[in-house]
Amino acid sequence: MKKLIFFLALSLTFSTYASIPDLRPLAPELKTVQEDFAMILSEGKLSDELRLDYSAGSENRAHIDCNETRVTITVTGDHQWSQTFYMALTRLGFLFPHPRVQISPTLDQVRSHCGETYAWNPAMKYHGFHLHTLHPSEWVHGFLLGKTAIAVDAIRWFARNQQNIFDLSLLRQADSTIFKNLREPFALAKSFGIHSGIAFGAALHQQNSFKLISLPRTFSDTLSIRQIRARLPWILKNIDLSYINVEMGTSEFTNTNYRRTLRWLNEIANVAETFNVKMVVKVHTSTNQHDPKWGNFNFLPQFANPNVGILPHTVYLFGIADESAPMYGNKNFKHILDFMIDQKEKRRTWFYPETSYFIALDIDIPLLLTDYLITRSNDSKLISELGIEGQLVFTTGHELGYWLFDWTTALMNNKDFNFDPTIGLKLLGEDESSWKKILRYQNEWFKEKGLLSVVTFPNFGDEIIPGMHLIYPRNFMKQLYKKPALLEKEITKIEEAILDLPSDIKIHNKELRAMWEITEARVHHALWTRRALREPMMMTVHLDEAVRYRRFAQTRINRIMRFHNRYPESKIFEWHKNPTAYPWGYGYPASNLHYWRREEEQVRRKNFSPFFMNITDFLDIIFKNSLHGE
């Protein structure tokens, strides 16, 4: 009898977790979609020309019916019917590359599609974005500081680009402020059928992150579990969520007690289940946390209950199957791929890559790094073929041309686009030959030949603790100064790269054109600062050339800030007080080309201190409010 009970219990356990439970059922509200469609038509001056007709069905299809007076988009489907509808709008020529940019077709262009039928064919069940509001973005203001119009625009952008999940990082603010500011945008997302989530730490105190457990209580099983049971239900009662995104450790580089952390993960997931909220935990790529019994701290969730989902993470513009991805001390990310494959049938598994990185590596320099397009294409295709349930894409912000990477990644969830890395550029009508040259050049020189280490800059953490594994390996200016052979090798590489810069480039979009010109100028700028370092007698002449390229780039930045600053209320390009660990917007270092000027002055003054012209408060990032569980 005991054996029978054991096998019955085992079979029940297996049946419970043999398939991964869906997020809570969410059906798009017809009224919400109709109202949004009216806004789209009004913007496109087509208000009286098109209509939407929806009916329930088992297949998600959209048919374009036309008569003499009107075009009707007839949609049938289940909970994915709104994704089907917005996919049809894309086919008709309605494009939404940025939350505050709409491109509309003419009526004749719409009517050229009369009689066509489109089927929604997603690459993944769940697809969307993590808005990394630990960085000072427009979304910090939109979701956390009461500028709700920004948040609402983001939600509509998700819906119009067929995304069905999103979350954002909570910061240490008063509970009442958090609840009030999230209420309207999260309600709108729900009415679109989009699953909302929040990201926070169990005990994370990095970058002013919201967390459940105060630092002193992390050393006690009893006190830490008690705090989870007190704090988490209060949050889940006051924020209407489909899932929570939890960070382990006290930072991405420092672990908490392995056994105790495992208890936290199971407890958080179990508490969330009582509210019909699912839980996923971020699986970092850092390499300095290993235990003889448990192994890699980042892979600890493999020992958790099956209701603890995972977000296997890769960083920057390197792909999960790339042979070389020298980030955070890794050779590549294939261990993340192996872990994802191993766990995908055991627990909820969403791939968690990036489209921007912020810390002097892309958006805040600024550089337009087109390998994000190639990498997101390759990775999306691979994880779709592997049957991974979802993809949640980490993004810092949409300005400075970075909307291109997020929009293209969103489009890739439509299998009909064949994971084309240039699909966004093609829809925009860009010159394919020119962009093919740019993508080829950056992939070869920036990524494969390592020029990224030259055109990007070291962050404060790498400079102040150079003995630790670097975020991205590079030769510091101090090393180049002391090792002439190393400097000469770097100069030779830049000179060869400049000779191969693509010519006859035609870019129609003015913002993207300015960003490419800035990226190109930075290659030249890096050459002249290094020549100045090599030849002290010619330093002034060489630095004058560096300044010339910087000033050229500044004219392009000025154009972007004047004509393409779509969120002036969020002060992206300004120094300003906000709840992140950075007292400025992510575009502030780009607005005055701070890192370019710093490199010039390092050479001019022979000052290679991490604190020289430093604008980052490292203590704020790591330690502020670390004792408290907010």
C-alpha positions as a printed NumPy array, in Angstrom:
array([[  0.   ,   0.   ,   0.   ],
       [  2.847,   2.401,   0.878],
       [  4.453,   1.72 ,  -2.518],
       [  1.153,   2.473,  -4.278],
       [  0.805,   5.783,  -2.439],
       [  4.414,   6.647,  -3.312],
       [  3.907,   5.982,  -7.01 ],
       [  0.602,   7.885,  -7.045],
       [  2.289,  10.889,  -5.428],
       [  5.155,  10.642,  -7.904],
       [  2.773,  10.498, -10.872],
       [  0.844,  13.523,  -9.568],
       [  4.058,  15.476,  -9.202],
       [  5.105,  14.55 , -12.72 ],
       [  1.746,  15.494, -14.218],
       [  1.856,  18.833, -12.436],
       [  5.215,  19.824, -13.871],
       [  5.488,  17.759, -17.064],
       [  4.246,  20.852, -18.912],
       [  5.071,  24.386, -17.87 ],
       [  1.956,  26.198, -16.6  ],
       [  0.95 ,  29.23 , -18.642],
       [  0.845,  32.682, -17.176],
       [ -2.609,  33.704, -15.987],
       [ -5.215,  33.873, -18.775],
       [ -5.399,  37.333, -20.34 ],
       [ -7.722,  38.14 , -23.203],
       [ -7.353,  41.447, -25.067],
       [-10.344,  43.722, -24.643],
       [-11.964,  44.647, -27.947],
       [-12.734,  48.144, -26.691],
       [ -9.079,  48.833, -25.859],
       [ -7.867,  47.639, -29.254],
       [-10.613,  49.573, -31.06 ],
       [ -9.691,  52.76 , -29.236],
       [ -6.021,  52.272, -30.062],
       [ -6.886,  51.588, -33.694],
       [ -8.835,  54.85 , -33.797],
       [ -5.756,  56.698, -32.522],
       [ -3.604,  55.042, -35.199],
       [ -6.066,  55.932, -37.963],
       [ -6.358,  59.507, -36.741],
       [ -2.575,  59.885, -36.778],
       [ -2.491,  58.447, -40.309],
       [ -5.443,  60.597, -41.475],
       [ -7.428,  57.492, -42.378],
       [-10.137,  57.64 , -39.727],
       [-13.064,  56.997, -42.063],
       [-11.35 ,  54.48 , -44.305],
       [-10.637,  51.376, -42.198],
       [-12.448,  49.341, -39.584],
       [-11.799,  46.298, -37.405],
       [-14.174,  43.34 , -37.201],
       [-13.274,  40.649, -34.639],
       [-14.811,  37.258, -33.857],
       [-13.555,  34.39 , -31.724],
       [-11.956,  31.443, -33.454],
       [ -9.377,  28.71 , -33.088],
       [ -7.05 ,  30.089, -35.767],
       [ -5.446,  33.497, -35.515],
       [ -5.984,  35.029, -38.95 ],
       [ -6.667,  38.441, -40.445],
       [ -8.343,  38.974, -43.807],
       [ -8.448,  42.276, -45.694],
       [-11.986,  42.838, -47.015],
       [-12.57 ,  45.792, -49.32 ],
       [-15.562,  47.501, -50.85 ],
       [-15.966,  50.833, -52.566],
       [-16.183,  52.852, -49.382],
       [-14.152,  51.025, -46.73 ],
       [-11.451,  48.495, -45.918],
       [-12.283,  46.03 , -43.156],
       [ -9.664,  44.029, -41.28 ],
       [-11.565,  40.878, -40.321],
       [ -9.779,  39.105, -37.472],
       [-10.563,  35.733, -35.935],
       [ -8.649,  34.136, -33.098],
       [ -8.163,  33.316, -29.444],
       [ -6.192,  35.277, -26.822],
       [ -3.628,  36.08 , -29.537],
       [ -6.143,  37.823, -31.793],
       [ -4.817,  41.313, -31.02 ],
       [ -1.295,  40.227, -31.993],
       [ -2.819,  38.958, -35.231],
       [ -4.537,  42.283, -35.808],
       [ -1.43 ,  44.378, -35.215],
       [  0.599,  42.013, -37.387],
       [ -1.9  ,  42.704, -40.17 ],
       [ -1.453,  46.448, -39.645],
       [  2.281,  45.996, -40.16 ],
       [  1.603,  44.155, -43.411],
       [ -0.591,  47.043, -44.545],
       [  2.244,  49.505, -43.925],
       [  1.521,  50.861, -40.436],
       [  4.896,  50.873, -38.693],
       [  5.742,  51.737, -35.09 ],
       [  9.546,  51.803, -34.853],
       [  9.545,  53.989, -31.736],
       [  6.842,  54.536, -29.072],
       [  6.441,  58.114, -30.302],
       [  6.873,  57.521, -34.02 ],
       [  4.216,  56.194, -36.409],
       [  4.67 ,  55.636, -40.131],
       [  1.378,  55.338, -42.009],
       [  0.525,  54.069, -45.496],
       [ -1.679,  55.848, -47.994],
       [ -5.152,  54.51 , -48.682],
       [ -3.978,  53.26 , -52.074],
       [ -1.169,  51.338, -50.379],
       [ -3.668,  49.786, -47.977],
       [ -6.003,  48.832, -50.819],
       [ -3.175,  47.107, -52.661],
       [ -3.563,  44.361, -50.045],
       [ -7.289,  43.78 , -50.584],
       [ -8.171,  40.086, -50.471],
       [ -5.027,  39.04 , -48.629],
       [ -5.089,  36.811, -45.537],
       [ -2.4  ,  36.747, -42.853],
       [ -1.843,  34.111, -40.174],
       [ -0.071,  34.972, -36.93 ],
       [  2.966,  32.704, -36.637],
       [  4.979,  33.623, -33.526],
       [  8.467,  32.302, -32.933],
       [  7.851,  32.022, -29.18 ],
       [  4.872,  31.794, -26.866],
       [  6.034,  34.755, -24.796],
       [  8.084,  37.627, -26.177],
       [  8.773,  41.084, -24.831],
       [ 11.093,  43.437, -22.96 ],
       [ 12.661,  44.043, -19.589],
       [ 12.894,  47.823, -19.14 ],
       [ 16.073,  48.173, -17.097],
       [ 15.043,  51.094, -14.964],
       [ 18.1  ,  50.695, -12.743],
       [ 19.546,  52.814, -15.553],
       [ 18.283,  56.439, -15.781],
       [ 15.916,  56.166, -18.734],
       [ 12.681,  57.621, -20.051],
       [ 10.963,  54.627, -18.441],
       [ 12.178,  55.609, -14.963],
       [ 10.172,  58.798, -15.419],
       [  7.27 ,  57.036, -17.132],
       [  6.686,  54.173, -14.717],
       [  8.331,  55.326, -11.476],
       [  8.117,  59.139, -11.415],
       [  4.551,  59.76 , -12.548],
       [  5.157,  60.796, -16.183],
       [  2.478,  58.29 , -17.124],
       [  2.171,  59.378, -20.767],
       [  5.631,  57.865, -21.381],
       [  4.579,  54.582, -19.801],
       [  1.319,  54.474, -21.763],
       [  3.201,  55.092, -25.011],
       [  5.504,  52.185, -24.175],
       [  2.547,  49.869, -23.522],
       [  0.943,  50.818, -26.834],
       [  4.287,  50.224, -28.565],
       [  4.408,  46.696, -27.108],
       [  0.886,  45.968, -28.323],
       [  1.422,  47.454, -31.785],
       [  4.567,  45.357, -32.219],
       [  2.93 ,  42.119, -31.053],
       [  4.697,  41.751, -27.695],
       [  2.899,  40.017, -24.843],
       [  5.239,  40.305, -21.82 ],
       [  7.214,  43.114, -20.205],
       [  8.625,  44.071, -16.849],
       [ 10.691,  46.821, -15.265],
       [ 13.065,  47.111, -12.319],
       [ 11.664,  48.613,  -9.141],
       [ 13.774,  51.159,  -7.269],
       [ 13.788,  52.036,  -3.594],
       [ 10.785,  54.282,  -3.32 ],
       [  7.823,  54.501,  -0.991],
       [  5.371,  51.647,  -1.564],
       [  2.505,  54.076,  -2.1  ],
       [  4.459,  55.862,  -4.854],
       [  5.238,  52.592,  -6.633],
       [  1.654,  51.353,  -6.441],
       [  0.176,  54.647,  -7.636],
       [  2.511,  55.093, -10.602],
       [  2.154,  51.52 , -11.897],
       [ -1.621,  51.302, -11.639],
       [ -2.641,  52.971, -14.927],
       [  0.003,  51.544, -17.294],
       [ -0.328,  48.029, -15.875],
       [ -4.119,  48.178, -16.234],
       [ -3.709,  49.269, -19.853],
       [ -1.275,  46.415, -20.516],
       [ -3.733,  43.927, -19.061],
       [ -6.528,  45.219, -21.284],
       [ -4.25 ,  44.671, -24.301],
       [ -3.587,  41.1  , -23.154],
       [  0.022,  41.946, -22.247],
       [  1.478,  40.299, -19.146],
       [  3.089,  42.774, -16.737],
       [  5.898,  41.97 , -14.34 ],
       [  8.224,  43.665, -11.89 ],
       [ 11.913,  42.978, -11.294],
       [ 13.505,  43.26 ,  -7.857],
       [ 16.106,  41.585,  -5.692],
       [ 15.739,  39.041,  -2.974],
       [ 18.661,  40.747,  -1.214],
       [ 20.157,  42.789,  -4.069],
       [ 21.458,  46.213,  -3.044],
       [ 23.165,  47.125,  -6.317],
       [ 22.081,  50.321,  -8.134],
       [ 19.332,  51.288,  -5.664],
       [ 17.32 ,  48.182,  -6.517],
       [ 14.154,  47.429,  -4.593],
       [ 14.624,  44.274,  -2.507],
       [ 12.671,  42.049,  -0.165],
       [ 15.314,  41.285,   2.477],
       [ 17.446,  43.805,   4.357],
       [ 21.164,  43.064,   4.524],
       [ 21.281,  42.11 ,   8.257],
       [ 18.453,  39.586,   7.775],
       [ 20.268,  37.806,   4.931],
       [ 22.332,  36.029,   7.615],
       [ 19.3  ,  34.411,   9.269],
       [ 16.971,  31.731,   7.859],
       [ 14.162,  32.676,  10.209],
       [ 14.349,  36.445,   9.842],
       [ 14.797,  36.395,   6.062],
       [ 11.876,  34.025,   5.436],
       [  9.729,  36.047,   7.81 ],
       [ 10.505,  39.223,   5.842],
       [  9.638,  37.542,   2.523],
       [  6.3  ,  36.396,   3.934],
       [  5.557,  39.886,   5.215],
       [  6.706,  41.963,   2.213],
       [  5.847,  39.924,  -0.854],
       [  2.082,  39.461,  -0.234],
       [  1.773,  43.206,   0.379],
       [  3.376,  43.921,  -2.995],
       [  1.313,  41.323,  -4.859],
       [ -1.93 ,  42.592,  -3.341],
       [ -1.226,  46.103,  -4.581],
       [  0.258,  45.549,  -8.051],
       [ -1.718,  43.613, -10.67 ],
       [  0.938,  41.229, -12.045],
       [  1.362,  38.113, -14.135],
       [  4.921,  37.378, -13.024],
       [  7.846,  38.578, -10.934],
       [ 11.499,  38.707, -12.012],
       [ 13.847,  38.107,  -9.073],
       [ 17.596,  38.729,  -8.768],
       [ 19.824,  36.553,  -6.587],
       [ 22.878,  37.65 ,  -4.606],
       [ 23.689,  40.995,  -3.023],
       [ 25.05 ,  42.084,  -6.424],
       [ 25.625,  40.36 ,  -9.752],
       [ 29.164,  39.544,  -8.542],
       [ 28.546,  38.642,  -4.871],
       [ 26.497,  35.696,  -3.69 ],
       [ 24.491,  35.052,  -0.579],
       [ 24.516,  31.734,   1.297],
       [ 23.702,  29.01 ,  -1.263],
       [ 21.375,  26.899,   0.857],
       [ 19.574,  29.919,   2.265],
       [ 19.19 ,  31.465,  -1.192],
       [ 17.573,  28.26 ,  -2.422],
       [ 15.063,  28.503,   0.429],
       [ 14.334,  32.103,  -0.59 ],
       [ 13.701,  31.158,  -4.205],
       [ 11.284,  28.387,  -3.247],
       [  9.527,  30.589,  -0.707],
       [  9.139,  33.504,  -3.129],
       [  7.752,  31.21 ,  -5.836],
       [  5.321,  29.563,  -3.419],
       [  4.041,  32.864,  -2.059],
       [  3.607,  34.179,  -5.606],
       [  1.648,  31.059,  -6.598],
       [ -1.001,  31.902,  -4.   ],
       [ -1.678,  35.069,  -6.012],
       [ -1.578,  33.239,  -9.379],
       [  1.679,  35.056, -10.142],
       [  4.58 ,  33.147, -11.715],
       [  8.197,  33.651, -10.754],
       [ 11.4  ,  33.736, -12.826],
       [ 14.927,  34.343, -11.572],
       [ 17.812,  35.942, -13.455],
       [ 20.744,  33.652, -14.274],
       [ 23.795,  35.926, -14.496],
       [ 26.964,  35.395, -16.546],
       [ 29.447,  36.439, -13.841],
       [ 32.188,  33.866, -13.216],
       [ 33.539,  34.463,  -9.725],
       [ 30.994,  32.577,  -7.581],
       [ 31.54 ,  28.822,  -7.14 ],
       [ 30.823,  26.395,  -4.33 ],
       [ 32.247,  22.851,  -4.082],
       [ 28.805,  21.421,  -3.317],
       [ 26.42 ,  23.613,  -5.308],
       [ 28.642,  24.684,  -8.202],
       [ 28.046,  27.978, -10.008],
       [ 25.902,  30.259,  -7.851],
       [ 24.12 ,  31.586, -10.932],
       [ 22.899,  28.072, -11.746],
       [ 21.48 ,  27.519,  -8.255],
       [ 17.849,  27.629,  -9.533],
       [ 18.374,  24.177, -11.084],
       [ 18.009,  22.796,  -7.541],
       [ 14.846,  24.817,  -6.816],
       [ 11.251,  23.701,  -7.072],
       [  9.877,  23.492, -10.626],
       [  7.761,  26.606, -10.087],
       [ 10.978,  28.642,  -9.959],
       [ 11.449,  29.773, -13.555],
       [ 14.724,  31.007, -15.033],
       [ 16.017,  33.835, -17.205],
       [ 19.366,  32.644, -18.634],
       [ 21.185,  35.899, -19.367],
       [ 23.749,  36.973, -21.939],
       [ 25.263,  40.424, -22.139],
       [ 26.202,  43.01 , -24.721],
       [ 26.206,  42.181, -28.438],
       [ 27.645,  38.672, -28.178],
       [ 25.499,  35.687, -29.121],
       [ 24.692,  32.681, -27.007],
       [ 26.394,  30.325, -29.492],
       [ 29.337,  32.586, -30.417],
       [ 32.748,  30.951, -30.113],
       [ 34.085,  34.096, -28.467],
       [ 32.157,  36.238, -25.987],
       [ 34.825,  37.663, -23.655],
       [ 32.507,  39.235, -21.107],
       [ 32.819,  39.076, -17.3  ],
       [ 35.691,  36.589, -17.546],
       [ 33.844,  34.183, -19.837],
       [ 35.282,  32.612, -22.961],
       [ 31.775,  32.436, -24.409],
       [ 28.161,  31.913, -23.332],
       [ 27.785,  28.27 , -24.341],
       [ 27.41 ,  27.237, -20.704],
       [ 24.328,  29.478, -20.586],
       [ 22.984,  27.759, -23.704],
       [ 23.633,  24.31 , -22.221],
       [ 21.927,  25.317, -18.978],
       [ 18.907,  26.651, -20.853],
       [ 18.582,  23.453, -22.891],
       [ 18.912,  21.327, -19.752],
       [ 16.222,  23.241, -17.844],
       [ 13.654,  24.102, -20.539],
       [ 11.508,  21.023, -19.912],
       [ 11.819,  21.273, -16.134],
       [ 10.774,  24.86 , -15.445],
       [  9.725,  28.081, -17.164],
       [ 12.672,  29.181, -19.302],
       [ 12.888,  32.538, -21.051],
       [ 16.056,  33.664, -22.779],
       [ 17.257,  37.026, -21.42 ],
       [ 19.615,  38.813, -23.872],
       [ 20.379,  42.509, -24.331],
       [ 19.988,  45.244, -26.928],
       [ 21.901,  47.962, -25.059],
       [ 24.484,  48.038, -22.292],
       [ 24.936,  51.629, -21.064],
       [ 28.222,  51.568, -19.09 ],
       [ 30.535,  53.249, -21.65 ],
       [ 30.013,  50.412, -24.13 ],
       [ 27.272,  51.714, -26.428],
       [ 24.317,  54.028, -25.839],
       [ 26.105,  56.516, -23.566],
       [ 29.211,  56.958, -25.785],
       [ 27.181,  56.911, -28.123],
       [ 27.832,  54.21 , -30.725],
       [ 25.36 ,  52.586, -33.089],
       [ 26.496,  48.964, -32.792],
       [ 24.789,  47.003, -35.555],
       [ 25.968,  43.629, -34.277],
       [ 22.989,  43.813, -31.925],
       [ 20.89 ,  43.164, -35.05 ],
       [ 22.954,  40.155, -36.147],
       [ 23.167,  38.648, -32.675],
       [ 19.476,  39.03 , -31.892],
       [ 18.674,  37.447, -35.268],
       [ 20.943,  34.439, -34.715],
       [ 19.866,  33.939, -31.11 ],
       [ 16.139,  34.331, -31.792],
       [ 16.294,  31.755, -34.565],
       [ 18.231,  29.315, -32.403],
       [ 16.045,  29.511, -29.324],
       [ 12.899,  29.268, -31.443],
       [ 14.225,  26.101, -33.057],
       [ 15.113,  24.717, -29.609],
       [ 11.552,  25.256, -28.418],
       [ 12.453,  27.738, -25.67 ],
       [  9.187,  29.149, -24.345],
       [ 10.024,  32.828, -24.365],
       [ 12.417,  35.717, -24.775],
       [ 12.598,  38.764, -22.505],
       [ 14.96 ,  41.371, -23.944],
       [ 16.921,  43.654, -21.608],
       [ 16.882,  47.256, -22.863],
       [ 18.174,  50.546, -21.463],
       [ 16.276,  53.019, -23.653],
       [ 15.088,  53.946, -27.144],
       [ 16.836,  57.221, -27.886],
       [ 20.09 ,  57.698, -29.818],
       [ 18.906,  55.226, -32.442],
       [ 18.524,  52.309, -30.038],
       [ 14.847,  51.946, -30.948],
       [ 16.133,  50.223, -34.11 ],
       [ 17.499,  47.269, -32.151],
       [ 14.417,  46.792, -29.968],
       [ 11.977,  47.225, -32.837],
       [ 13.856,  44.771, -35.055],
       [ 14.026,  42.251, -32.21 ],
       [ 10.281,  42.623, -31.659],
       [  9.6  ,  42.045, -35.367],
       [ 11.656,  38.848, -35.257],
       [  8.977,  37.161, -33.172],
       [  6.981,  36.962, -36.412],
       [  8.353,  33.85 , -38.125],
       [  7.225,  35.194, -41.49 ],
       [ 10.109,  37.679, -41.305],
       [ 12.581,  34.751, -41.142],
       [ 14.651,  36.303, -38.341],
       [ 16.   ,  38.843, -40.827],
       [ 18.426,  41.187, -38.99 ],
       [ 17.628,  43.981, -41.429],
       [ 13.843,  43.598, -41.451],
       [ 13.328,  46.923, -39.646],
       [ 15.63 ,  48.749, -42.046],
       [ 13.849,  47.182, -45.028],
       [ 10.437,  48.224, -43.733],
       [ 11.787,  51.749, -43.323],
       [ 12.838,  51.746, -46.975],
       [ 16.546,  52.085, -46.177],
       [ 19.248,  51.385, -48.744],
       [ 20.002,  47.693, -48.257],
       [ 23.409,  47.854, -49.912],
       [ 24.626,  50.569, -47.546],
       [ 23.451,  48.79 , -44.412],
       [ 24.925,  45.531, -45.638],
       [ 28.307,  47.292, -45.807],
       [ 27.898,  48.716, -42.296],
       [ 26.854,  45.385, -40.8  ],
       [ 29.735,  43.589, -42.527],
       [ 32.267,  46.175, -41.378],
       [ 31.188,  46.228, -37.746],
       [ 30.902,  42.465, -37.505],
       [ 34.396,  41.985, -38.925],
       [ 36.256,  44.824, -37.232],
       [ 34.349,  45.708, -34.079],
       [ 33.439,  42.194, -33.026],
       [ 35.644,  39.584, -34.705],
       [ 38.865,  41.635, -34.762],
       [ 38.256,  43.238, -31.377],
       [ 38.045,  46.915, -32.28 ],
       [ 35.267,  47.236, -29.699],
       [ 37.961,  47.376, -27.014],
       [ 39.364,  50.484, -28.742],
       [ 36.241,  52.468, -29.647],
       [ 34.498,  51.801, -26.311],
       [ 35.736,  52.87 , -22.872],
       [ 36.48 ,  51.141, -19.563],
       [ 33.918,  51.63 , -16.841],
       [ 34.836,  52.813, -13.352],
       [ 34.629,  49.321, -11.822],
       [ 37.103,  47.889, -14.307],
       [ 39.519,  50.766, -13.722],
       [ 39.424,  50.758,  -9.949],
       [ 39.779,  46.961,  -9.581],
       [ 41.804,  45.948, -12.661],
       [ 42.777,  42.601, -11.117],
       [ 39.171,  41.341, -11.203],
       [ 37.735,  39.848, -14.378],
       [ 36.918,  42.728, -16.682],
       [ 33.447,  43.43 , -17.986],
       [ 35.116,  43.557, -21.405],
       [ 38.895,  43.007, -21.855],
       [ 40.879,  45.943, -23.16 ],
       [ 44.18 ,  47.764, -22.902],
       [ 43.83 ,  50.686, -20.523],
       [ 45.43 ,  53.979, -21.553],
       [ 47.884,  53.572, -18.682],
       [ 48.982,  50.194, -20.069],
       [ 49.365,  51.634, -23.561],
       [ 51.471,  54.48 , -22.165],
       [ 53.812,  52.082, -20.379],
       [ 54.035,  49.465, -23.16 ],
       [ 54.947,  51.027, -26.509],
       [ 54.718,  47.684, -28.361],
       [ 51.136,  47.248, -27.181],
       [ 50.31 ,  50.794, -28.219],
       [ 51.845,  50.317, -31.659],
       [ 49.847,  47.141, -32.213],
       [ 46.62 ,  48.937, -31.323],
       [ 47.398,  51.883, -33.613],
       [ 48.129,  49.525, -36.518],
       [ 44.772,  47.805, -36.028],
       [ 42.899,  51.119, -36.07 ],
       [ 44.736,  52.29 , -39.184],
       [ 43.793,  49.075, -40.998],
       [ 40.188,  49.431, -39.845],
       [ 40.007,  53.018, -41.131],
       [ 41.24 ,  51.926, -44.559],
       [ 38.334,  49.464, -44.687],
       [ 35.59 ,  51.894, -43.588],
       [ 32.624,  51.53 , -45.973],
       [ 32.191,  54.257, -48.563],
       [ 29.238,  55.604, -50.559],
       [ 26.887,  55.072, -47.628],
       [ 23.293,  56.257, -48.062],
       [ 21.166,  56.396, -44.915],
       [ 17.706,  57.961, -45.252],
       [ 16.755,  58.131, -41.571],
       [ 18.432,  61.278, -40.245],
       [ 18.846,  59.999, -36.681],
       [ 20.456,  56.732, -37.809],
       [ 22.645,  58.644, -40.276],
       [ 23.917,  60.905, -37.488],
       [ 24.57 ,  57.9  , -35.26 ],
       [ 26.597,  56.133, -37.941],
       [ 28.628,  59.303, -38.558],
       [ 29.35 ,  59.534, -34.815],
       [ 30.395,  55.868, -34.735],
       [ 32.693,  56.382, -37.698],
       [ 34.175,  59.53 , -36.119],
       [ 34.975,  57.632, -32.929],
       [ 37.222,  55.228, -34.874],
       [ 39.246,  58.198, -36.122],
       [ 39.199,  59.846, -32.685],
       [ 40.632,  56.73 , -31.044],
       [ 43.485,  56.705, -33.568],
       [ 44.53 ,  60.31 , -32.888],
       [ 44.456,  60.007, -29.088],
       [ 46.735,  56.972, -29.36 ],
       [ 49.064,  58.702, -31.809],
       [ 49.293,  61.56 , -29.323],
       [ 50.207,  59.053, -26.614],
       [ 52.886,  57.514, -28.85 ],
       [ 54.477,  60.784, -30.009],
       [ 54.792,  63.307, -27.137],
       [ 56.529,  65.83 , -29.38 ],
       [ 53.501,  65.853, -31.67 ],
       [ 50.923,  65.58 , -28.906],
       [ 49.294,  68.955, -29.474],
       [ 48.962,  68.37 , -33.22 ],
       [ 47.537,  64.88 , -32.791],
       [ 45.134,  65.908, -30.041],
       [ 43.95 ,  68.772, -32.223],
       [ 42.968,  66.14 , -34.8  ],
       [ 41.171,  64.136, -32.103],
       [ 39.32 ,  67.28 , -31.049],
       [ 38.361,  67.935, -34.684],
       [ 36.659,  64.539, -34.933],
       [ 35.026,  65.02 , -31.545],
       [ 33.633,  68.383, -32.591],
       [ 32.28 ,  66.854, -35.782],
       [ 30.579,  64.167, -33.692],
       [ 29.251,  66.869, -31.36 ],
       [ 27.442,  68.547, -34.253],
       [ 25.648,  65.243, -34.896],
       [ 24.783,  64.814, -31.227],
       [ 23.418,  68.357, -31.197],
       [ 21.165,  67.514, -34.155],
       [ 19.884,  64.417, -32.368],
       [ 19.132,  66.349, -29.191],
       [ 17.381,  69.091, -31.169],
       [ 15.318,  67.   , -33.572],
       [ 15.118,  63.511, -32.033],
       [ 14.747,  64.086, -28.301],
       [ 11.288,  62.584, -27.965],
       [ 11.172,  62.614, -24.166],
       [ 12.197,  66.119, -23.058],
       [ 10.177,  65.639, -19.872],
       [ 12.473,  62.774, -18.833],
       [ 15.706,  64.793, -19.156],
       [ 17.609,  61.961, -20.831],
       [ 20.414,  64.302, -21.938],
       [ 20.601,  66.26 , -18.678],
       [ 22.034,  66.099, -15.185],
       [ 19.055,  65.729, -12.86 ],
       [ 17.933,  64.153,  -9.642],
       [ 16.192,  60.771,  -9.989],
       [ 15.845,  57.59 ,  -7.914],
       [ 18.515,  55.618,  -9.819],
       [ 22.164,  55.51 ,  -8.754],
       [ 23.024,  57.933, -11.589],
       [ 22.225,  61.663, -11.222],
       [ 21.763,  62.115, -14.977],
       [ 19.994,  60.532, -17.932],
       [ 21.678,  57.793, -19.952],
       [ 22.191,  60.302, -22.773],
       [ 24.037,  62.819, -20.603],
       [ 27.552,  61.373, -21.205],
       [ 26.725,  61.27 , -24.923],
       [ 25.382,  64.839, -24.971],
       [ 28.834,  66.316, -24.372],
       [ 30.901,  63.289, -25.49 ],
       [ 32.25 ,  63.01 , -21.958],
       [ 34.211,  59.806, -22.469],
       [ 35.845,  61.174, -25.626],
       [ 36.987,  64.316, -23.777],
       [ 38.207,  62.248, -20.826],
       [ 40.389,  60.132, -23.105],
       [ 41.919,  63.268, -24.641],
       [ 42.655,  64.721, -21.21 ],
       [ 44.117,  61.449, -19.912],
       [ 46.651,  61.637, -22.711],
       [ 47.246,  65.377, -22.397],
       [ 47.805,  65.295, -18.623],
       [ 49.145,  61.724, -18.296],
       [ 46.5  ,  61.206, -15.64 ],
       [ 45.208,  57.637, -15.704],
       [ 43.506,  57.567, -12.304],
       [ 40.035,  55.943, -12.189],
       [ 38.846,  59.067, -10.365],
       [ 40.015,  61.468, -13.078],
       [ 36.957,  63.101, -14.715],
       [ 34.807,  60.383, -13.159],
       [ 31.051,  61.06 , -13.164],
       [ 30.   ,  57.79 , -11.496],
       [ 29.38 ,  57.547,  -7.761],
       [ 30.58 ,  53.993,  -7.209],
       [ 29.593,  54.024,  -3.53 ],
       [ 26.044,  55.03 ,  -4.445],
       [ 25.808,  52.22 ,  -7.009],
       [ 26.996,  49.538,  -4.585],
       [ 26.178,  50.619,  -1.054],
       [ 23.385,  53.215,  -0.861],
       [ 20.552,  52.003,   1.384],
       [ 22.084,  48.514,   1.416],
       [ 20.982,  47.848,   4.987],
       [ 17.295,  48.171,   4.225],
       [ 14.697,  45.909,   2.674],
       [ 12.468,  48.434,   0.97 ]])
